[in-house]
Amino acid sequence: MNHAKHLIESKGNEIWSIGPDATVLDAISLMAEKRIGALLVMNDNELQGVFSERDYARKVVLRGKSSRKTAVSEIMSSEVVTADPSNSVEECMSLMTENRVRHLPVVTDNQVVGVLSIGDLVKAIIDEQQFKIEQLENFITTGY
């Protein structure tokens, strides 16, 4: 069974973040440049929130705010759901589903060690299922 720790090790622990005082335009620009859907909002290595495309659409665009004048801290999601490296892929998926989030920071000892996306978890589940299918096919055709 895969755990958050294994997924972080395999995909890499690169973390893209922005400060809470940065503008929404800066955040959106960084997200476009890195081709990602969310940024962690960090202040001196302390996780303060998550800024996502969903936050942008619902809290800036729909409310008529200015991307150039609005600080990330004004619209970020500040109640951050996190996972522990020991959480299984299924536990991470449950956390994301129950809390309706698409990005899950992995935290140990109050330090962010990586971020998992819903895509990372779906890929891990598909890979595990494919492995099981191959093992069953091998067993059926060879007898062991």
C-alpha positions as CSV (number, residue, x, y, z in Angstrom):
1,M,0.0,0.0,0.0
2,N,1.4,3.4,-1.0
3,H,1.6,6.2,1.5
4,A,1.9,10.0,1.1
5,K,5.6,9.6,1.9
6,H,6.2,7.3,-1.1
7,L,4.3,9.6,-3.4
8,I,6.3,12.6,-2.3
9,E,9.5,10.6,-2.8
10,S,8.6,9.5,-6.3
11,K,7.2,12.8,-7.6
12,G,9.6,15.0,-5.8
13,N,9.1,17.4,-2.9
14,E,9.3,20.6,-4.8
15,I,6.9,23.1,-3.2
16,W,5.7,26.2,-5.0
17,S,4.6,28.9,-2.6
18,I,3.9,32.6,-2.3
19,G,3.9,35.1,0.5
20,P,0.6,36.3,2.0
21,D,1.3,39.9,1.0
22,A,1.8,39.1,-2.7
23,T,-0.8,40.2,-5.1
24,V,-3.3,37.8,-6.6
25,L,-1.8,38.7,-10.0
26,D,1.6,37.6,-8.8
27,A,0.1,34.3,-7.6
28,I,-1.8,33.7,-10.9
29,S,1.3,34.5,-12.9
30,L,3.4,32.0,-10.9
31,M,0.8,29.3,-11.2
32,A,0.6,29.8,-15.0
33,E,4.4,29.8,-15.3
34,K,4.7,26.5,-13.3
35,R,1.5,25.0,-14.8
36,I,0.0,24.3,-11.4
37,G,-3.4,24.8,-9.9
38,A,-2.5,26.0,-6.4
39,L,0.2,27.6,-4.3
40,L,0.9,27.2,-0.7
41,V,0.8,30.6,1.2
42,M,3.9,30.6,3.4
43,N,5.4,33.1,5.8
44,D,8.9,32.1,6.9
45,N,8.3,28.4,6.3
46,E,5.0,28.6,8.2
47,L,2.0,27.3,6.2
48,Q,-0.7,30.0,6.4
49,G,-3.1,29.0,3.6
50,V,-3.6,27.7,0.1
51,F,-4.4,29.8,-2.9
52,S,-6.0,28.0,-5.8
53,E,-7.6,28.6,-9.1
54,R,-10.9,28.0,-7.4
55,D,-10.2,30.8,-4.9
56,Y,-9.4,33.1,-7.8
57,A,-12.5,32.3,-9.7
58,R,-14.9,32.6,-6.7
59,K,-13.3,35.3,-4.6
60,V,-11.8,37.6,-7.1
61,V,-13.5,37.3,-10.5
62,L,-17.0,36.8,-9.2
63,R,-16.7,39.6,-6.6
64,G,-15.2,42.1,-9.1
65,K,-11.9,42.5,-7.1
66,S,-8.7,43.6,-8.8
67,S,-6.0,41.0,-9.2
68,R,-3.4,43.8,-9.1
69,K,-4.6,45.3,-5.8
70,T,-5.8,42.3,-3.9
71,A,-3.4,40.5,-1.5
72,V,-3.3,36.7,-1.6
73,S,-4.1,36.7,2.2
74,E,-7.5,38.3,1.5
75,I,-8.8,35.4,-0.5
76,M,-6.7,32.4,0.3
77,S,-8.2,29.4,2.0
78,S,-6.8,29.7,5.5
79,E,-8.3,26.5,7.0
80,V,-5.8,24.1,5.4
81,V,-6.3,20.4,5.4
82,T,-3.0,18.5,5.6
83,A,-1.8,14.9,5.5
84,D,0.9,13.2,7.4
85,P,3.6,11.3,5.4
86,S,2.3,8.0,7.0
87,N,-1.3,8.5,5.6
88,S,-2.2,6.0,3.0
89,V,-3.2,7.0,-0.5
90,E,-6.8,6.0,0.4
91,E,-6.7,8.2,3.6
92,C,-5.4,11.1,1.6
93,M,-8.1,10.6,-1.0
94,S,-10.7,10.5,1.8
95,L,-9.4,13.8,3.3
96,M,-9.6,15.5,-0.1
97,T,-13.1,14.2,-0.8
98,E,-14.5,15.0,2.6
99,N,-13.0,18.5,2.6
100,R,-13.6,19.2,-1.1
101,V,-10.0,20.2,-1.8
102,R,-7.7,19.3,-4.7
103,H,-4.4,19.9,-3.1
104,L,-3.1,18.4,0.1
105,P,0.0,19.7,1.8
106,V,2.0,16.9,3.5
107,V,3.3,18.1,6.9
108,T,5.6,16.6,9.5
109,D,6.8,18.3,12.6
110,N,5.1,21.5,11.4
111,Q,7.2,21.5,8.2
112,V,5.7,21.1,4.8
113,V,7.5,18.2,3.1
114,G,5.5,18.1,-0.1
115,V,2.1,18.6,-1.8
116,L,-0.2,16.0,-3.3
117,S,-2.8,16.8,-5.9
118,I,-5.9,14.9,-6.7
119,G,-4.1,13.8,-9.9
120,D,-1.2,12.4,-8.0
121,L,-3.6,10.2,-5.9
122,V,-5.6,9.1,-8.9
123,K,-2.4,8.1,-10.7
124,A,-1.2,6.1,-7.7
125,I,-4.5,4.3,-7.4
126,I,-4.6,3.4,-11.1
127,D,-0.9,2.3,-11.0
128,E,-1.7,0.0,-8.0
129,Q,-4.7,-1.4,-9.7
130,Q,-2.8,-2.0,-12.9
131,F,-0.1,-3.8,-10.9
132,K,-2.7,-6.1,-9.3
133,I,-4.3,-6.8,-12.7
134,E,-0.9,-7.8,-14.1
135,Q,-0.2,-10.1,-11.1
136,L,-3.5,-11.8,-11.5
137,E,-3.1,-12.2,-15.2
138,N,0.4,-13.7,-14.6
139,F,-1.0,-16.1,-12.0
140,I,-3.8,-17.2,-14.3
141,T,-1.6,-17.8,-17.3
142,T,1.4,-19.4,-15.5
143,G,-0.1,-20.8,-12.3
144,Y,2.2,-18.7,-10.1
